[in-house]
Structures are given as C-alpha cells and as structure tokens.
Amino acid sequence: MILVVSSVSGVGVIDKGVLILRALARGPLDLAALQADTNLPRATAHRLAVALELHGLVRRDPQGRFCLGFELIRFGRAAEDQFPLAELTRPILTRLRDATGESVQLYVADGDGRRCVLSLESTHGLRWIVPQGALLPLDRGSAGTVLQGDDIAESVEEREPGVASVSAAVRDRRGQVVAAVSLSGPVERLSRLPRQRFGQVVSDAAEAAAAALNR
C-alpha cells in the first residue's frame, strides 16, 4: 500500500513526518520499503525518519529497520489520561460485551471522522474487530449517525458487507453528544434489525456511560 503525499496541515514537513509514522504503524520497514510506502524521495524519507528517531518517535529494530519509537507510548498514555472517558466507561462496556457476546466500541468525533477510543472483542469465534485507535468515516455506520446528533441508530452492511451495528449517544450535562457506544457483529447474529434486538441494552449502556462522565 502506497500512502499519498498530500498537504493536510499546510506545513509540508509535518505532513511528511506523519506520513512516515502512519507507514511504520503497519510494521517495521527498511529505508527502501519506507520510501516505497510513502512515495517520498529516498533522501527525504531518510532525513525525516532519522529526525523522528532523535525525538524517540522512531527507533531501529535489531535488523536496522525503522519502527515506531517508545516515546509514542508515553504520548498515548498522556492522551488517554487527558481523555478519561474510555477508562470511565470500560466497566460499563465490558458488561455490555459480556451480556451480548458481541463486539463493543466507543467512538468520538475526530475531524471529519470518528475515532475508536475503546474496542472490546466479541466472545464468538466469528466476530467483527475494530482496532482501537482506528479512524473511520463519520458519514457511514450507526456510530457516525449518532455522533452527528441522533440518540440511537442502526446500520446493516452500510460500511462493510455482512456487518450490522447499533449505536447510542453518550451526552454531557449540556446535552451535547460526546461519544457513541456501538455494538457490532455479523448480520447473521445481529439480524437485519439490530436496533430491535439490541437497541435497549446499548441505550442503557450509553446512559450509564453518560452518568459516569457527568458525576
């Protein structure tokens, strides 16, 4: 997969540095592979990777390949500490997952997308997995609909074939939607009417999450 170099922030060197980090998020790469994945000139890819290495954002593995640096772990923990919703709601979402046996996620709006800040896998062998940290479209899927203002929404094969979901809003004291609790899985288990089957328990979990947030 080749990542396209584009100006997102208007600051080219930042955009290219983030491009390198995104490429390395998929696994260690030597310089040739890093250049191929990012479509950056070889000298630019090397210069930026080495600069990121000096800041601890990139490191080398025993084979000399570039990979994500340990400083990112500290940044991730700091970001999580500054956004406590995921940990506040983890016990609630764990109970939802255990009660239904299906995968459960917590999403927040992030720019034009939705970010999965907590992902709990189904107990079934056949399950729908959303990686924690994944950025998904805001305009497709029940969680995206909820984050745009609905209390509860369902989707069936809207974003992925064979997958259904139902989501409910987590609101703050002002009534603003701050997150979406989502339950997802194969259509054959959730049915083509996932809201009818699981809407109440998902809504209850979202209300409990809001109560935990607004204490």
C-alpha positions as CSV (number, residue, x, y, z in Angstrom):
1,M,0.0,0.0,0.0
2,I,1.4,3.4,-1.0
3,L,0.5,6.4,1.0
4,V,-0.1,9.5,-1.0
5,V,1.9,12.6,-0.1
6,S,-0.6,15.4,0.4
7,S,-0.7,18.7,2.2
8,V,-3.1,18.3,5.1
9,S,-1.9,21.0,7.5
10,G,-0.2,23.3,5.1
11,V,3.1,22.5,6.8
12,G,4.8,20.1,4.5
13,V,7.5,18.7,6.8
14,I,4.8,17.9,9.5
15,D,2.6,16.2,6.9
16,K,5.5,14.1,5.6
17,G,6.6,13.2,9.2
18,V,3.1,12.0,10.0
19,L,3.1,10.0,6.7
20,I,6.2,8.2,7.9
21,L,4.6,7.4,11.3
22,R,1.5,6.1,9.6
23,A,3.6,3.8,7.3
24,L,5.5,2.5,10.3
25,A,2.3,1.8,12.2
26,R,1.8,-1.2,9.9
27,G,5.1,-2.6,10.9
28,P,8.9,-2.2,10.6
29,L,10.3,-1.0,7.3
30,D,13.8,-0.7,5.9
31,L,14.6,2.6,4.0
32,A,13.7,1.2,0.6
33,A,10.3,-0.1,1.8
34,L,9.7,3.2,3.7
35,Q,10.4,5.2,0.6
36,A,8.1,2.9,-1.5
37,D,5.3,3.1,1.1
38,T,5.4,6.9,1.5
39,N,6.3,7.8,-2.1
40,L,8.8,10.3,-0.6
41,P,12.3,10.8,-2.2
42,R,14.8,8.5,-0.6
43,A,16.8,11.3,0.9
44,T,13.7,12.9,2.4
45,A,12.4,9.7,3.9
46,H,15.8,9.0,5.4
47,R,16.3,12.6,6.8
48,L,12.8,12.7,8.4
49,A,13.0,9.2,9.8
50,V,16.3,10.0,11.4
51,A,15.0,13.2,12.8
52,L,12.0,11.4,14.3
53,E,14.4,8.9,15.7
54,L,16.2,11.6,17.6
55,H,13.0,12.6,19.2
56,G,12.2,9.0,20.2
57,L,9.2,8.8,17.8
58,V,11.0,6.3,15.6
59,R,13.6,3.7,16.5
60,R,15.5,0.9,14.8
61,D,14.9,-2.8,15.4
62,P,17.7,-5.4,15.6
63,Q,17.6,-5.7,11.8
64,G,18.1,-2.0,11.4
65,R,14.6,-1.4,10.2
66,F,12.7,1.7,11.1
67,C,9.8,1.2,13.5
68,L,7.6,3.2,15.9
69,G,9.5,4.7,18.9
70,F,8.8,4.2,22.5
71,E,8.1,7.9,23.1
72,L,4.8,7.4,21.3
73,I,3.7,5.1,24.2
74,R,4.2,8.0,26.6
75,F,2.3,10.3,24.4
76,G,-0.5,7.7,24.0
77,R,-0.8,7.3,27.8
78,A,-0.8,11.1,28.3
79,A,-3.5,11.5,25.7
80,E,-5.6,8.8,27.4
81,D,-5.1,10.4,30.8
82,Q,-6.3,13.7,29.4
83,F,-9.4,12.0,27.9
84,P,-10.7,9.7,30.7
85,L,-13.9,8.7,29.0
86,A,-12.5,5.4,27.7
87,E,-11.4,4.2,31.2
88,L,-14.5,5.6,32.9
89,T,-16.8,3.6,30.6
90,R,-14.7,0.4,30.3
91,P,-16.5,-1.5,33.1
92,I,-19.9,-0.5,31.5
93,L,-18.9,-1.5,28.0
94,T,-17.3,-4.7,29.3
95,R,-20.7,-5.7,30.9
96,L,-22.4,-4.9,27.6
97,R,-20.0,-7.1,25.7
98,D,-20.3,-9.9,28.2
99,A,-24.1,-9.8,28.3
100,T,-24.5,-9.8,24.5
101,G,-21.3,-11.7,23.4
102,E,-20.8,-9.1,20.6
103,S,-18.1,-6.7,19.9
104,V,-18.5,-3.3,21.6
105,Q,-16.8,0.0,20.7
106,L,-16.7,3.6,22.0
107,Y,-16.3,6.3,19.3
108,V,-15.7,10.0,19.5
109,A,-15.8,12.5,16.6
110,D,-12.4,13.4,15.3
111,G,-12.4,16.0,12.5
112,D,-14.3,14.6,9.6
113,G,-14.2,11.0,11.0
114,R,-14.9,9.0,14.1
115,R,-12.1,7.6,16.3
116,C,-12.4,4.3,18.1
117,V,-11.1,5.0,21.6
118,L,-12.1,1.7,23.2
119,S,-12.7,-1.7,21.5
120,L,-13.8,-4.9,23.2
121,E,-13.8,-8.0,21.1
122,S,-16.7,-10.4,20.9
123,T,-16.5,-13.7,22.7
124,H,-17.5,-15.5,19.5
125,G,-15.1,-17.0,17.0
126,L,-16.7,-15.2,14.2
127,R,-16.6,-11.5,15.1
128,W,-16.2,-8.0,13.8
129,I,-13.0,-6.4,15.0
130,V,-12.3,-2.6,15.1
131,P,-8.7,-1.8,16.1
132,Q,-8.5,0.6,19.0
133,G,-7.4,3.9,17.6
134,A,-8.9,3.3,14.2
135,L,-10.3,6.4,12.3
136,L,-13.4,5.5,10.4
137,P,-15.8,7.6,8.2
138,L,-18.3,9.8,10.0
139,D,-20.9,9.5,7.2
140,R,-21.3,5.7,7.2
141,G,-22.3,3.4,10.1
142,S,-24.5,3.8,13.1
143,A,-21.9,5.4,15.3
144,G,-21.3,8.1,12.8
145,T,-25.0,8.8,12.6
146,V,-25.2,9.1,16.4
147,L,-22.1,11.4,16.6
148,Q,-24.0,13.7,14.3
149,G,-26.8,14.1,16.7
150,D,-29.1,11.1,16.8
151,D,-29.9,9.3,20.1
152,I,-29.7,5.8,18.6
153,A,-29.1,4.4,15.1
154,E,-28.6,1.1,13.4
155,S,-26.8,0.1,10.2
156,V,-26.8,-3.0,8.1
157,E,-23.9,-3.6,5.7
158,E,-23.6,0.2,5.3
159,R,-19.8,0.2,5.7
160,E,-18.8,-3.4,5.4
161,P,-20.6,-6.4,3.8
162,G,-22.1,-8.8,6.3
163,V,-21.7,-6.5,9.3
164,A,-24.5,-4.8,11.3
165,S,-24.4,-2.4,14.2
166,V,-26.5,-0.4,16.6
167,S,-25.2,2.7,18.4
168,A,-26.4,5.1,21.1
169,A,-25.3,8.6,22.1
170,V,-23.4,9.5,25.3
171,R,-24.3,13.1,26.2
172,D,-22.7,15.5,28.6
173,R,-24.5,17.8,31.1
174,R,-25.4,20.2,28.3
175,G,-27.0,17.5,26.2
176,Q,-24.2,17.5,23.6
177,V,-23.2,14.2,22.1
178,V,-19.6,13.5,23.2
179,A,-19.3,9.8,22.3
180,A,-21.2,6.8,20.8
181,V,-21.5,3.4,22.3
182,S,-21.6,0.8,19.5
183,L,-22.3,-2.9,19.3
184,S,-21.4,-4.6,16.1
185,G,-21.1,-8.1,14.6
186,P,-22.2,-10.4,11.8
187,V,-25.6,-9.8,10.3
188,E,-26.4,-13.5,10.9
189,R,-26.3,-12.9,14.7
190,L,-27.4,-9.2,15.0
191,S,-30.1,-9.7,12.3
192,R,-31.2,-7.1,9.8
193,L,-32.9,-5.3,12.6
194,P,-30.1,-4.8,15.2
195,R,-31.9,-1.9,16.9
196,Q,-34.9,-4.1,17.6
197,R,-32.7,-6.8,19.1
198,F,-30.0,-4.9,21.0
199,G,-31.2,-1.2,21.0
200,Q,-32.3,-1.2,24.6
201,V,-29.2,-2.7,26.1
202,V,-27.0,-0.4,24.0
203,S,-29.0,2.6,25.0
204,D,-28.9,1.6,28.7
205,A,-25.1,1.3,28.4
206,A,-24.8,4.7,26.8
207,E,-26.9,6.2,29.6
208,A,-24.7,4.6,32.2
209,A,-21.6,5.9,30.4
210,A,-23.1,9.4,30.5
211,A,-23.8,9.1,34.2
212,A,-20.2,8.1,34.8
213,L,-19.0,11.0,32.8
214,N,-21.2,13.6,34.4
215,R,-20.7,12.7,38.0
